[in-house]
Amino acid sequence: MADRLDELLRSLPVEAMSSDLPARILLQLQTRRSRERRAQRMLDIALIGMVLLGIAALAPQISGAAVPSLGTLEGSADWVGQLGTAPAPAVWTALTEAFEWTAALAGSIGVEGLLGLTLLTLPLFIWLWRVMPDRASAPGWQRSTLEEGAAA
């Protein structure tokens, strides 16, 4: 988060500099950061609500689908045993069952399921976007740096 200290200093009155100027600057910075944190929390609460609504919309469609054999305790224990003796076929079996299950699920998901998937994935992409570094501040992403590299 970049502080715009110059902008804040320009917004202060143009009177003779008072002795409490640093305190006022710090107070204004704290107020701004507090507002940004509050807005971030509100966004997080809204995104959590979207995830919960997505789960609620998707749950009926998933509960009606046949559970793959790895979804049971016995199937999982059997798979772990196979993984120890022959890892490649065990992984291949798990992947093919997962693909078959998702294909069967996709055929019966419906509008509510699609809405649920959207409500699940949108917040996850927003959180991922927030975690990613800012491209404008990264050294390799600035236009002049890229142009200098191309000219060399």
SULZIGI-V695843 format. One record per residue. N is the residue number from 1. RES is the residue in three letters. SS is DSSP state (h for helix, s for strand, l for the rest). PHI is phi as a letter, one per 40 degrees, with the letter a starting at -180 (none if undefined). PSI is psi in radians with two decimals (* if undefined). Layout:
BEGIN
[[N	RES	SS	PHI	PSI] [N	RES	SS	PHI	PSI]]
END
This chain:
BEGIN
[[1	MET	l	none	2.13] [2	ALA	l	c	2.24] [3	ASP	l	c	2.39] [4	ARG	l	b	1.19] [5	LEU	h	c	-0.68] [6	ASP	h	c	-0.74] [7	GLU	h	c	-0.72] [8	LEU	h	c	-0.68] [9	LEU	h	c	-0.65] [10	ARG	h	c	-0.46] [11	SER	h	c	-0.20] [12	LEU	l	c	2.72] [13	PRO	l	d	2.65] [14	VAL	l	c	0.37] [15	GLU	l	c	3.14] [16	ALA	l	c	2.47] [17	MET	l	c	2.16] [18	SER	l	c	2.90] [19	SER	l	c	-0.37] [20	ASP	l	c	0.27] [21	LEU	h	d	-0.85] [22	PRO	h	d	-0.66] [23	ALA	h	c	-0.69] [24	ARG	h	c	-0.67] [25	ILE	h	c	-0.81] [26	LEU	h	c	-0.68] [27	LEU	h	c	-0.74] [28	GLN	h	c	-0.68] [29	LEU	h	c	-0.75] [30	GLN	h	c	-0.70] [31	THR	h	c	-0.77] [32	ARG	h	c	-0.78] [33	ARG	h	c	-0.64] [34	SER	h	c	-0.74] [35	ARG	h	c	-0.73] [36	GLU	h	c	-0.71] [37	ARG	h	c	-0.70] [38	ARG	h	c	-0.74] [39	ALA	h	c	-0.66] [40	GLN	h	c	-0.74] [41	ARG	h	c	-0.73] [42	MET	h	c	-0.70] [43	LEU	h	c	-0.74] [44	ASP	h	c	-0.72] [45	ILE	h	c	-0.74] [46	ALA	h	c	-0.70] [47	LEU	h	c	-0.67] [48	ILE	h	c	-0.70] [49	GLY	h	c	-0.70] [50	MET	h	c	-0.70] [51	VAL	h	c	-0.78] [52	LEU	h	c	-0.72] [53	LEU	h	c	-0.67] [54	GLY	h	c	-0.73] [55	ILE	h	c	-0.73] [56	ALA	h	c	-0.63] [57	ALA	h	c	-0.52] [58	LEU	h	c	-0.42] [59	ALA	h	d	-0.79] [60	PRO	h	c	-0.62] [61	GLN	h	c	-0.68] [62	ILE	h	c	-0.63] [63	SER	h	c	-0.47] [64	GLY	l	c	-0.26] [65	ALA	l	c	2.63] [66	ALA	l	c	2.34] [67	VAL	l	c	2.29] [68	PRO	l	c	2.80] [69	SER	h	c	-0.46] [70	LEU	h	c	-0.19] [71	GLY	h	c	-0.21] [72	THR	l	c	2.82] [73	LEU	h	c	-0.74] [74	GLU	h	c	-0.74] [75	GLY	h	c	-0.68] [76	SER	h	c	-0.72] [77	ALA	h	c	-0.70] [78	ASP	h	c	-0.71] [79	TRP	h	c	-0.70] [80	VAL	h	c	-0.67] [81	GLY	h	c	-0.73] [82	GLN	h	c	-0.59] [83	LEU	h	c	-0.61] [84	GLY	h	c	-0.59] [85	THR	h	c	-0.77] [86	ALA	l	a	1.55] [87	PRO	h	c	-0.72] [88	ALA	h	c	-0.86] [89	PRO	h	c	-0.59] [90	ALA	h	c	-0.75] [91	VAL	h	c	-0.72] [92	TRP	h	c	-0.74] [93	THR	h	c	-0.77] [94	ALA	h	c	-0.74] [95	LEU	h	c	-0.76] [96	THR	h	c	-0.68] [97	GLU	h	c	-0.70] [98	ALA	h	c	-0.75] [99	PHE	h	c	-0.70] [100	GLU	h	c	-0.71] [101	TRP	h	c	-0.76] [102	THR	h	c	-0.59] [103	ALA	h	c	-0.74] [104	ALA	h	c	-0.65] [105	LEU	h	c	-0.68] [106	ALA	h	c	-0.55] [107	GLY	h	c	-0.41] [108	SER	l	b	0.36] [109	ILE	l	c	-0.67] [110	GLY	h	g	-3.11] [111	VAL	h	c	-0.72] [112	GLU	h	c	-0.70] [113	GLY	h	c	-0.68] [114	LEU	h	c	-0.71] [115	LEU	h	c	-0.73] [116	GLY	h	c	-0.74] [117	LEU	h	c	-0.70] [118	THR	h	c	-0.77] [119	LEU	h	c	-0.39] [120	LEU	h	c	-0.75] [121	THR	h	c	-0.59] [122	LEU	h	d	-0.88] [123	PRO	h	c	-0.61] [124	LEU	h	c	-0.69] [125	PHE	h	c	-0.62] [126	ILE	h	c	-0.76] [127	TRP	h	c	-0.69] [128	LEU	h	c	-0.73] [129	TRP	h	c	-0.67] [130	ARG	h	c	-0.50] [131	VAL	h	c	-0.51] [132	MET	l	c	2.54] [133	PRO	l	c	2.67] [134	ASP	l	c	2.12] [135	ARG	l	c	-0.56] [136	ALA	l	c	-0.52] [137	SER	l	c	-0.19] [138	ALA	l	c	2.43] [139	PRO	h	c	-0.64] [140	GLY	h	c	-0.15] [141	TRP	h	c	-0.10] [142	GLN	l	c	2.46] [143	ARG	h	d	-0.76] [144	SER	h	c	-0.64] [145	THR	h	c	-0.73] [146	LEU	h	c	-0.70] [147	GLU	h	c	-0.66] [148	GLU	h	c	-0.68] [149	GLY	h	c	-0.63] [150	ALA	h	c	-0.57] [151	ALA	h	c	-0.43] [152	ALA	l	c	*]]
END
